[in-house]
Amino acid sequence: MFSQPNDNFMMIRNYAKQSCGLFTGMAGKIAAMTFMQYVNFVNHRPIGQIKYALI
C-alpha cells in the first residue's frame, strides 16, 4: 500500500525546509491519491490502479 505512493508521487524526495511544509506536501499527495481512487470508483474501474485514473 505504501510503495505505490512512493513510486507515483515520489514521497521519499522532498524539499521541505520546515515540518509544516513536509506535512502539507504529504497531505496534498494523499488527497490527490484519494481523489484518483474516487474517480476509479465512480467509473467502475479497479480502485488500486490510479496511474491511469484520468485517461
Biopython code that builds the backbone (N, CA, C, O; Angstrom):
import numpy as np
from Bio.PDB.StructureBuilder import StructureBuilder

atoms = [
    (1, "MET", "N", (0.817, -1.188, 0.000)),
    (1, "MET", "CA", (0.000, 0.000, 0.000)),
    (1, "MET", "C", (0.865, 1.257, 0.000)),
    (1, "MET", "O", (0.488, 2.267, -0.595)),
    (2, "PHE", "N", (2.001, 1.206, 0.651)),
    (2, "PHE", "CA", (2.820, 2.407, 0.737)),
    (2, "PHE", "C", (3.834, 2.516, -0.387)),
    (2, "PHE", "O", (4.412, 3.584, -0.585)),
    (3, "SER", "N", (4.066, 1.440, -1.129)),
    (3, "SER", "CA", (5.030, 1.532, -2.222)),
    (3, "SER", "C", (4.444, 2.266, -3.422)),
    (3, "SER", "O", (5.181, 2.906, -4.172)),
    (4, "GLN", "N", (3.133, 2.183, -3.614)),
    (4, "GLN", "CA", (2.523, 2.859, -4.757)),
    (4, "GLN", "C", (2.628, 4.385, -4.642)),
    (4, "GLN", "O", (3.002, 5.029, -5.623)),
    (5, "PRO", "N", (2.315, 4.993, -3.489)),
    (5, "PRO", "CA", (2.533, 6.449, -3.386)),
    (5, "PRO", "C", (4.007, 6.838, -3.520)),
    (5, "PRO", "O", (4.323, 7.895, -4.066)),
    (6, "ASN", "N", (4.906, 5.988, -3.023)),
    (6, "ASN", "CA", (6.325, 6.283, -3.181)),
    (6, "ASN", "C", (6.703, 6.352, -4.647)),
    (6, "ASN", "O", (7.448, 7.243, -5.055)),
    (7, "ASP", "N", (6.200, 5.429, -5.437)),
    (7, "ASP", "CA", (6.522, 5.415, -6.862)),
    (7, "ASP", "C", (5.822, 6.539, -7.610)),
    (7, "ASP", "O", (6.451, 7.238, -8.404)),
    (8, "ASN", "N", (4.547, 6.718, -7.372)),
    (8, "ASN", "CA", (3.768, 7.682, -8.150)),
    (8, "ASN", "C", (4.042, 9.131, -7.768)),
    (8, "ASN", "O", (4.130, 9.995, -8.640)),
    (9, "PHE", "N", (4.175, 9.402, -6.491)),
    (9, "PHE", "CA", (4.295, 10.787, -6.031)),
    (9, "PHE", "C", (5.689, 11.140, -5.533)),
    (9, "PHE", "O", (5.925, 12.274, -5.116)),
    (10, "MET", "N", (6.618, 10.188, -5.568)),
    (10, "MET", "CA", (7.983, 10.395, -5.085)),
    (10, "MET", "C", (7.989, 11.016, -3.685)),
    (10, "MET", "O", (8.573, 12.076, -3.461)),
    (11, "MET", "N", (7.331, 10.335, -2.756)),
    (11, "MET", "CA", (7.229, 10.852, -1.392)),
    (11, "MET", "C", (8.572, 10.859, -0.666)),
    (11, "MET", "O", (8.765, 11.627, 0.277)),
    (12, "ILE", "N", (9.491, 10.014, -1.096)),
    (12, "ILE", "CA", (10.800, 9.988, -0.449)),
    (12, "ILE", "C", (11.564, 11.285, -0.729)),
    (12, "ILE", "O", (12.255, 11.808, 0.146)),
    (13, "ARG", "N", (11.434, 11.792, -1.949)),
    (13, "ARG", "CA", (12.140, 13.006, -2.340)),
    (13, "ARG", "C", (11.287, 14.214, -1.980)),
    (13, "ARG", "O", (10.239, 14.441, -2.585)),
    (14, "ASN", "N", (11.725, 14.972, -1.016)),
    (14, "ASN", "CA", (11.004, 16.196, -0.658)),
    (14, "ASN", "C", (12.018, 17.303, -0.413)),
    (14, "ASN", "O", (13.160, 17.056, -0.025)),
    (15, "TYR", "N", (11.583, 18.489, -0.643)),
    (15, "TYR", "CA", (12.465, 19.641, -0.496)),
    (15, "TYR", "C", (11.913, 20.626, 0.538)),
    (15, "TYR", "O", (12.124, 21.834, 0.437)),
    (16, "ALA", "N", (11.204, 20.087, 1.530)),
    (16, "ALA", "CA", (10.620, 20.943, 2.556)),
    (16, "ALA", "C", (11.705, 21.449, 3.499)),
    (16, "ALA", "O", (12.623, 20.720, 3.875)),
    (17, "LYS", "N", (11.574, 22.687, 3.859)),
    (17, "LYS", "CA", (12.535, 23.281, 4.777)),
    (17, "LYS", "C", (12.040, 23.237, 6.215)),
    (17, "LYS", "O", (12.835, 23.305, 7.153)),
    (18, "GLN", "N", (10.726, 23.124, 6.388)),
    (18, "GLN", "CA", (10.143, 23.039, 7.720)),
    (18, "GLN", "C", (9.196, 21.853, 7.763)),
    (18, "GLN", "O", (8.747, 21.365, 6.726)),
    (19, "SER", "N", (8.898, 21.397, 8.962)),
    (19, "SER", "CA", (7.997, 20.247, 9.101)),
    (19, "SER", "C", (6.590, 20.583, 8.621)),
    (19, "SER", "O", (5.877, 19.700, 8.143)),
    (20, "CYS", "N", (6.184, 21.832, 8.738)),
    (20, "CYS", "CA", (4.864, 22.250, 8.251)),
    (20, "CYS", "C", (4.768, 22.052, 6.744)),
    (20, "CYS", "O", (3.741, 21.588, 6.250)),
    (21, "GLY", "N", (5.804, 22.390, 6.018)),
    (21, "GLY", "CA", (5.831, 22.194, 4.574)),
    (21, "GLY", "C", (5.834, 20.726, 4.196)),
    (21, "GLY", "O", (5.216, 20.333, 3.206)),
    (22, "LEU", "N", (6.528, 19.914, 4.981)),
    (22, "LEU", "CA", (6.554, 18.474, 4.739)),
    (22, "LEU", "C", (5.161, 17.878, 4.904)),
    (22, "LEU", "O", (4.705, 17.115, 4.052)),
    (23, "PHE", "N", (4.487, 18.222, 5.993)),
    (23, "PHE", "CA", (3.155, 17.681, 6.248)),
    (23, "PHE", "C", (2.137, 18.197, 5.230)),
    (23, "PHE", "O", (1.234, 17.458, 4.839)),
    (24, "THR", "N", (2.267, 19.432, 4.802)),
    (24, "THR", "CA", (1.365, 19.974, 3.792)),
    (24, "THR", "C", (1.545, 19.257, 2.457)),
    (24, "THR", "O", (0.568, 18.941, 1.778)),
    (25, "GLY", "N", (2.786, 19.004, 2.089)),
    (25, "GLY", "CA", (3.058, 18.283, 0.852)),
    (25, "GLY", "C", (2.525, 16.858, 0.891)),
    (25, "GLY", "O", (1.947, 16.380, -0.085)),
    (26, "MET", "N", (2.718, 16.180, 2.016)),
    (26, "MET", "CA", (2.212, 14.813, 2.166)),
    (26, "MET", "C", (0.687, 14.793, 2.117)),
    (26, "MET", "O", (0.098, 13.927, 1.470)),
    (27, "ALA", "N", (0.052, 15.735, 2.791)),
    (27, "ALA", "CA", (-1.412, 15.789, 2.795)),
    (27, "ALA", "C", (-1.961, 16.038, 1.396)),
    (27, "ALA", "O", (-2.974, 15.455, 1.010)),
    (28, "GLY", "N", (-1.297, 16.897, 0.640)),
    (28, "GLY", "CA", (-1.726, 17.154, -0.735)),
    (28, "GLY", "C", (-1.588, 15.934, -1.618)),
    (28, "GLY", "O", (-2.458, 15.666, -2.446)),
    (29, "LYS", "N", (-0.507, 15.190, -1.452)),
    (29, "LYS", "CA", (-0.297, 13.985, -2.255)),
    (29, "LYS", "C", (-1.302, 12.893, -1.889)),
    (29, "LYS", "O", (-1.802, 12.190, -2.768)),
    (30, "ILE", "N", (-1.596, 12.749, -0.601)),
    (30, "ILE", "CA", (-2.581, 11.758, -0.172)),
    (30, "ILE", "C", (-3.970, 12.156, -0.646)),
    (30, "ILE", "O", (-4.760, 11.293, -1.029)),
    (31, "ALA", "N", (-4.283, 13.451, -0.627)),
    (31, "ALA", "CA", (-5.583, 13.910, -1.124)),
    (31, "ALA", "C", (-5.716, 13.657, -2.623)),
    (31, "ALA", "O", (-6.792, 13.284, -3.091)),
    (32, "ALA", "N", (-4.646, 13.852, -3.376)),
    (32, "ALA", "CA", (-4.681, 13.583, -4.815)),
    (32, "ALA", "C", (-4.885, 12.102, -5.086)),
    (32, "ALA", "O", (-5.627, 11.731, -5.995)),
    (33, "MET", "N", (-4.226, 11.250, -4.296)),
    (33, "MET", "CA", (-4.391, 9.812, -4.467)),
    (33, "MET", "C", (-5.814, 9.376, -4.136)),
    (33, "MET", "O", (-6.382, 8.531, -4.828)),
    (34, "THR", "N", (-6.384, 9.944, -3.094)),
    (34, "THR", "CA", (-7.760, 9.622, -2.715)),
    (34, "THR", "C", (-8.737, 10.066, -3.794)),
    (34, "THR", "O", (-9.704, 9.359, -4.077)),
    (35, "PHE", "N", (-8.502, 11.215, -4.396)),
    (35, "PHE", "CA", (-9.364, 11.695, -5.459)),
    (35, "PHE", "C", (-9.307, 10.767, -6.671)),
    (35, "PHE", "O", (-10.337, 10.463, -7.272)),
    (36, "MET", "N", (-8.102, 10.319, -7.029)),
    (36, "MET", "CA", (-7.984, 9.420, -8.179)),
    (36, "MET", "C", (-8.643, 8.069, -7.897)),
    (36, "MET", "O", (-9.208, 7.453, -8.800)),
    (37, "GLN", "N", (-8.572, 7.609, -6.652)),
    (37, "GLN", "CA", (-9.270, 6.372, -6.291)),
    (37, "GLN", "C", (-10.777, 6.564, -6.396)),
    (37, "GLN", "O", (-11.483, 5.652, -6.824)),
    (38, "TYR", "N", (-11.273, 7.715, -6.019)),
    (38, "TYR", "CA", (-12.706, 8.003, -6.130)),
    (38, "TYR", "C", (-13.149, 8.048, -7.593)),
    (38, "TYR", "O", (-14.224, 7.555, -7.935)),
    (39, "VAL", "N", (-12.324, 8.638, -8.452)),
    (39, "VAL", "CA", (-12.642, 8.678, -9.880)),
    (39, "VAL", "C", (-12.756, 7.257, -10.424)),
    (39, "VAL", "O", (-13.666, 6.960, -11.198)),
    (40, "ASN", "N", (-11.835, 6.377, -10.021)),
    (40, "ASN", "CA", (-11.910, 4.985, -10.449)),
    (40, "ASN", "C", (-13.165, 4.310, -9.903)),
    (40, "ASN", "O", (-13.795, 3.524, -10.611)),
    (41, "PHE", "N", (-13.532, 4.599, -8.673)),
    (41, "PHE", "CA", (-14.719, 4.002, -8.066)),
    (41, "PHE", "C", (-15.985, 4.414, -8.817)),
    (41, "PHE", "O", (-16.854, 3.581, -9.076)),
    (42, "VAL", "N", (-16.087, 5.677, -9.161)),
    (42, "VAL", "CA", (-17.258, 6.193, -9.875)),
    (42, "VAL", "C", (-17.356, 5.585, -11.274)),
    (42, "VAL", "O", (-18.457, 5.309, -11.752)),
    (43, "ASN", "N", (-16.217, 5.376, -11.934)),
    (43, "ASN", "CA", (-16.200, 4.844, -13.293)),
    (43, "ASN", "C", (-16.141, 3.323, -13.343)),
    (43, "ASN", "O", (-15.930, 2.751, -14.413)),
    (44, "HIS", "N", (-16.324, 2.656, -12.199)),
    (44, "HIS", "CA", (-16.352, 1.196, -12.100)),
    (44, "HIS", "C", (-15.065, 0.557, -12.621)),
    (44, "HIS", "O", (-15.098, -0.430, -13.355)),
    (45, "ARG", "N", (-13.950, 1.134, -12.233)),
    (45, "ARG", "CA", (-12.635, 0.591, -12.556)),
    (45, "ARG", "C", (-11.996, 0.095, -11.270)),
    (45, "ARG", "O", (-12.453, 0.449, -10.184)),
    (46, "PRO", "N", (-10.948, -0.719, -11.366)),
    (46, "PRO", "CA", (-10.248, -1.141, -10.144)),
    (46, "PRO", "C", (-9.684, 0.073, -9.394)),
    (46, "PRO", "O", (-9.018, 0.920, -9.988)),
    (47, "ILE", "N", (-9.950, 0.148, -8.112)),
    (47, "ILE", "CA", (-9.573, 1.319, -7.321)),
    (47, "ILE", "C", (-8.059, 1.441, -7.182)),
    (47, "ILE", "O", (-7.529, 2.552, -7.147)),
    (48, "GLY", "N", (-7.362, 0.316, -7.102)),
    (48, "GLY", "CA", (-5.924, 0.346, -6.868)),
    (48, "GLY", "C", (-5.102, 0.809, -8.050)),
    (48, "GLY", "O", (-3.922, 1.116, -7.880)),
    (49, "GLN", "N", (-5.668, 0.871, -9.229)),
    (49, "GLN", "CA", (-4.903, 1.271, -10.410)),
    (49, "GLN", "C", (-5.124, 2.753, -10.684)),
    (49, "GLN", "O", (-5.906, 3.132, -11.555)),
    (50, "ILE", "N", (-4.413, 3.583, -9.917)),
    (50, "ILE", "CA", (-4.660, 5.027, -10.008)),
    (50, "ILE", "C", (-3.801, 5.704, -11.049)),
    (50, "ILE", "O", (-4.010, 6.882, -11.338)),
    (51, "LYS", "N", (-2.844, 5.004, -11.621)),
    (51, "LYS", "CA", (-1.932, 5.646, -12.567)),
    (51, "LYS", "C", (-2.678, 6.111, -13.821)),
    (51, "LYS", "O", (-2.322, 7.132, -14.409)),
    (52, "TYR", "N", (-3.697, 5.376, -14.226)),
    (52, "TYR", "CA", (-4.441, 5.698, -15.417)),
    (52, "TYR", "C", (-5.862, 6.129, -15.091)),
    (52, "TYR", "O", (-6.772, 5.882, -15.882)),
    (53, "ALA", "N", (-6.073, 6.762, -13.950)),
    (53, "ALA", "CA", (-7.421, 7.111, -13.481)),
    (53, "ALA", "C", (-8.079, 8.163, -14.342)),
    (53, "ALA", "O", (-9.298, 8.132, -14.515)),
    (54, "LEU", "N", (-7.324, 9.089, -14.885)),
    (54, "LEU", "CA", (-7.923, 10.208, -15.606)),
    (54, "LEU", "C", (-7.910, 10.034, -17.124)),
    (54, "LEU", "O", (-8.260, 10.956, -17.861)),
    (55, "ILE", "N", (-7.510, 8.865, -17.582)),
    (55, "ILE", "CA", (-7.497, 8.620, -19.030)),
    (55, "ILE", "C", (-8.840, 8.136, -19.467)),
    (55, "ILE", "O", (-9.045, 7.869, -20.651)),
]
sb = StructureBuilder()
sb.init_structure("model")
sb.init_model(0)
sb.init_chain("A")
sb.init_seg("    ")
for serial, (resi, resn, name, xyz) in enumerate(atoms, 1):
    if name == "N":
        sb.init_residue(resn, " ", resi, " ")
    sb.init_atom(name, np.array(xyz, "f"), 0.0, 1.0, " ", f" {name:<3s}", serial, name[0])
structure = sb.get_structure()
